[in-house]
Amino acid sequence: MPPGRRGRRLMGEINVVPYIDVMLVLLIIFMVTAPLLTQGIEVELPKVGAQPLDPADYLDEEALVLSVDAAGNLYLNFGERTAPVSVEDATEQARALLSRGPDRPVLVRADARASYGDVALAMRVLQDAGAGQIGMVTDPEELNIPGGR
C-alpha cells in the first residue's frame, strides 16, 4: 500500500443527494412561479368546433394576443398590464411588437358575450398594426350526442 493511504478505500459511487436537493428546490420554484406567468384577463371563450392550430407554430415565438372582455375593453399581452388599453395605444403597441417579430402569431381572444362590433374592432386594430393573418382563440365544443356515444 502506498504511504498515507492506509485503511482508506476509493469510493466508486457518486453522491446524488445534493443533486436531488437542487432538483427539488427547482421544482418548488417552478411550481410557485408557473401560475404567476399566466397573464391576461378572465374571458369566457365561445365554444366552437373549429380545427385546432398546430402548436409547433407557436413554440418559437410568443403569440401577440389581443383580448376583448364582455364590456368591449381591449387588453394586449404586452408587459404585465391588467388595465384596458385604448384603440390607439393597442394599435401602436401591436405595431411595435410586430415590427420586432413580423412572423409572430397574432390571435384575438374574445369573450363569448362580447359584441360582434367589439371583436371586429379588435381585428381592425391588429390589421392596422400590420398583422397579416389573425387567429381566433376558442374553447373546444362539447358534443352532446343522443344515445351516449
N, C-alpha and C positions, 0 to 999 in steps of 0.2 A: 504494500500500500504506500502511496506517496505520503510524505510527511504533511501534517496538518489536515488530513482527510480521514483520520481515524474515526470510525463509528458513524460516519455520515454517508448516506446513500444519495445518489442523484434522484431527484423527483422527476418522473417521466410524465406527469399529469399536469394539465392546465387548470388553474383555479378559475372556475367560471362564475363564482359567486359575485365578484364585483361587476361583471358584465350583466348578470341578471338584475342586480340592483339598479344599474344605469337604465336598463330596458324598462323596468317598472316605473322609474321616475319619468322617463319619456312618455310612457303610456298614459300616466296620470296627467301630464302636461297636455297631451293631445286630446284627452277626454274632456278636460276643462275648457280648452280653447276652441274646440270644434263647434260647439253651439254658439259661441260668440262670433264666429266668422260668417254665419248666415246673416245676410243683410237684406234690407228691403222692408216692405210693408206687408201687412196681412191682407190678402185679397182672396176672395172665393172664386177660383178659376172655373170657367164653364166646362162642362163635361161633354166632350166631343169625341167621336170615334174616328180620329184622324190617324194617319200613318205617322209613327214616331220618327223623329230625326235621328240620324246616325250620331252617337255620342263621340265618335272619333273626330268629327268635325270641330268639336268644342274642347278638345284636350290641349291643343297648342296655345290657345288664347282664351282669355276670359271674355264672355259674351257681353255686349252692351245691351242692357235691359232697361226699357222704359216702362214703368208700371203706372197703371191708371186705377185709382180706387173707385168705390161706388159713387162718391161725390164728384168725380171727374178731375180730381187733383192728379198732377203728374209727379212722378218720382223717378230720378235717374240713379242708377247704381254707380255713382261717381263719388269716391270718398266714402265717408261714413255718415252720410246725411239721412235723416229720417223726416225732414221737413219737405213739404211740396215745393216744387220749383215752377217758375213762370214759363210760359211758352218760349219766350225769348232766351231765357237762361238755359232751358233744356236744349234748344237748338244750338246755341253757342258751345255748350259743354259737349254735346254729342258730336258736333263738327270737330272740336279739338281732339276728342278721343278717336274719331275715325281718321283724322289726318295722321295720327301716330300709328294706327293699325288699320289700314284700309280693308284688310281681309277679315277683320273682326266680325264674328256673327252678331247680328242685330235682331233683338226679339222684343215683342210687345207682350206684356203680362198684364192683362186687363181683368178686372173684377167682372163676374157674370152679371152683376146689377148695374154696371156702368152703361151709359147710353151709347148708342151706335155713333153719335156725333163725337163723343169724347174719345172713343177708340180711333175714329177716323182722324181726329186732330193729332193724336199721338203718332199715328203713321205718317201724317204730313210733316210733323216735326222731324222725324227721322229721315224722311226723304229730303227735306230742306237741308239737313245736316250732311247729306251725301251718301246715305245708305242705299245700296243697290237692291239688295234682297232683304225683306223683313219677314221674320217668322213670328208665329203666334204661339204663346205658351198656353196649353190647356191641360186638364186632367183627363185620364182615360175614361171613356164612357162605360158605365156599369150596364151590362146586358141583362135584361130581365126576360129570360126565355121561358115560355109556358112549359110546364111538364118537368121542370128542374134539370134540364140538360145543359 
